[in-house]
Amino acid sequence: MKKAVVFTDGASRGNPGPTGWGAVIASDAQVAEIGAHIPEGTNNQAELAAVVATLDFLITKNSSIDSVTIYSDSTYTISGATGWIHGWRKRDWQTKTGDPVKNQPLWKEFDRLQTEANFSVTFSKVKGHASVPGNERADEIATSFADGETPELFSGPQENYTVSLDPEPQYLETSPLYLSLIDGVAYRDSSWDDCKERVAGSPAAYKKVRTVAERDELLDKWGVDLADIRE
């Protein structure tokens, strides 16, 4: 059975506002990054647009895959695609309260493409900004398009793609890691006891981090460069 792995994400500047979506699609030993800018939209629309574009891409490409797993950090998209849509379809695209389903054109297109596809579609939830490389890359593409930029998109053999397609978070080599900030200087320790000894008696900020994303987010908050951390 041939499987495809996809990471999708959406970004919005204003919600509604300028938006962008991005996707990393790995199938048939190839990887294709796709994305686009939407002049006015919401984050949910961008998230869903990425999924719709992914299905259209795989169908148009006449991929020989049997199944695709779409990794998304959007609860809205996953809940809608795996649950809500069945009721919407039965009620002629109305909610339980009789209101028109929001983002109806996108949901109808998703429904049409999923029916047309000759492969099964499965969704899997990943945590956003949690060091899942594929999700981080999809977010980078989406954010660039939302900002009105045109990122360079990869298309080629999977063996030449430098972003990991593992859906698990990218943990630090030394995990957990204890970071502290004393008088504007950042330090790292590999144990809580060492960190506690370092910060004793000093006004300091400190935190345990496990993933690359947690580390980078904390350093950004502190205004410290990775290269400036002291042992």
N, C-alpha and C positions, 0 to 999 in steps of 0.2 A: 504494500500500500504506500503510495506516494503522498507525502504530507507537505503542506505549506505552513510557514510560521510568519505571522504578521504582527507588527506593533503599530498602533495608531494613536494619534493624539490631536487635540485641538487647542487653540489659544485665542483669546479675545482681549481686545484693548477697549474696555468700556462696558461690555456686556449689557446692551448691545454696543457695537462699535466695530472698528476694523478687526477682522479675524483672519486666522490662517489654520490650515490643517496639514498634517504630515503623516506619512506611513512608510514603514520599512517592510518590504515584501520579499520573503525568501522562498523560492519555489524552483523546482527543476534545476537545482544546483546553481541558480542565479539569484542575485539580489538586486532589487530595484527600489530606489527611494523616490517617492512621489509626494507632491504637495501643491497647494495653491492658496492664493489670497482671495478673501471675500470682503468686499468693500464695507458691508454692514451686516452684522450678524451677532449671534450669541455664542457662548462657549459650547453649549449643548449642540447647536447647529454645526459648529466646526467639528466637534467630536464625531457626530453622526455622518457628516459629509466625508470624513476620512474613511469610514467603514464602507459607505456606498461606493466611493471611488475605488477602494481596494477590490470589492467584488466585481465591479465593472472592468477593472484592469485584468483580473484573473480570467474572466469570461472572454474578454476580447482577445487576450493573449492565447486562447485555446490551450491553456495549461493542461498537462496530463495528470494533475493531482487528483487524489481521491477525497482529500479532506483538508480543511484549513482551520487553524486555530488562531483567533484574533485576540491578542493581548491588549487590553485597554484599561485605563484608570478611571473611566467614566461609568459611574453607577447608573446614570440616566440611560446611556446607550445599551449597557448590558441588560438592565432590567427591562427596557423596552423591547430589545431584540429577542430575549428569551422568555418573556412572560407577558407583558402588557399587550404586545402586538396581536396576540390571539384574540383577546377580547375586543380590541379596537376593530379588527377585521369583521368580527361577527356583528358588531354594532354599527357597521358602515362608517368606520373611522370617527366614532364618537366615544367620549369617555363615559364612565358609569353615570355621571351626572347629566349627560346629554350634551356636553360642550364639545366643539370640534377639537380633535387631537392637535396639539401644538406640533409644529414642524411636519405637518401632514405630507407635503410633497416629498420630503426626504424619506419619511417612513414608508410611503407607498413605493418609492423607488427601491428602497432596501428590500421590501417584501417581494417586489417583482424580480429583482436580481437573485435573491435567495432561491426563489422558485425555479428560475431559469437555469441556475448553476447545476452543473453535473458533478458537483462535489458537495460534501457536507460542511456545514459551518458551525464551529464551536467557539464560544467566548470564554475567556479566562480573565479574571480581575487581577491587576497588578497595582501596587501602590505607587502613585506618582511621586517623582523626585525622591526615589528611594534606592538609587544606584542600580536600577535595572537598565543595562546599557541600551537595549533596543527602544525602551520607552523614553529614555533620556534623549536618544537621537531623534525619535519622532517628535518629541517636544521641541527640540532645537529647530527642526524644520518648520513646525507649526508657528513657533514664536517669530522666526525670521519673516515668514510670509505675513503674519499679523502686523509686524513692524514695517511692512512695505518693502522688505528686502527680498532678494532672490538668491537663496542659498545654492551652493553647488551640490547637485544630487548625484549619488552614485548609481551606476548601472553596469553590472558585469558579473563575472564568476564569483560565487560565494567564497572561494578560496582567497580571493583578493580583497574581501571586505574585512575591514579592521575592527568593526564593532561586533562585540559578542552578541549572539542570538540566544543566549541562555536567559530564560525568563526569571531566574533567581537574582536577588540583589547582589551587587558586587561588594563583597566584604573586604575590609582592610586586611592586609597580610598579618598584622598584629591586631587582633580583635578580642575583646574590646580595647580601645585606646582611651586614655584619660588625658584630656587637654585642660590646661589652666592658663589664665591670663593674669599676670602680676605686673603692675606698673606699665601696662602697654606692651609687655613682652609675653609671647606665647611659649608654653612648654608642653612636652609630651612625656607621659609615663605609661608603662605597660601594666601597672597594678594600682589599685585604689590606695593601698598603703603608702606607696611611693608618692602618689599625688597628694595625699593628705599630709604627709610630712613636708612636702614642698610648700604648700599653701598655708601651713600652720602659722598663725600670728600675723598674717598679711591680708589686707583687703584684696580679695582675689575672686575671679569668676572661674568656674570649672565645670566640666561636664564629661560624661562617658559617651563615646561614639563607637559605632560598630561598622558603619558603611562609609564608602567614599562620599556619598551625598551628605550624610550627617556631618562628616568632618568639614567638607567644603562650605556647607551652609553656616556652620558655627564660625569658621574662620572669616567668612564674608561679613557676618554680624559683628565680629570683633575688629574688622578692618585689618586683618593680618594675612600676609602672603604665606603660602605653604612652605616656601624656601626659608622663611624666617623663623620657623618653629625651632626651639632649642631643646636639647635633651636634658 
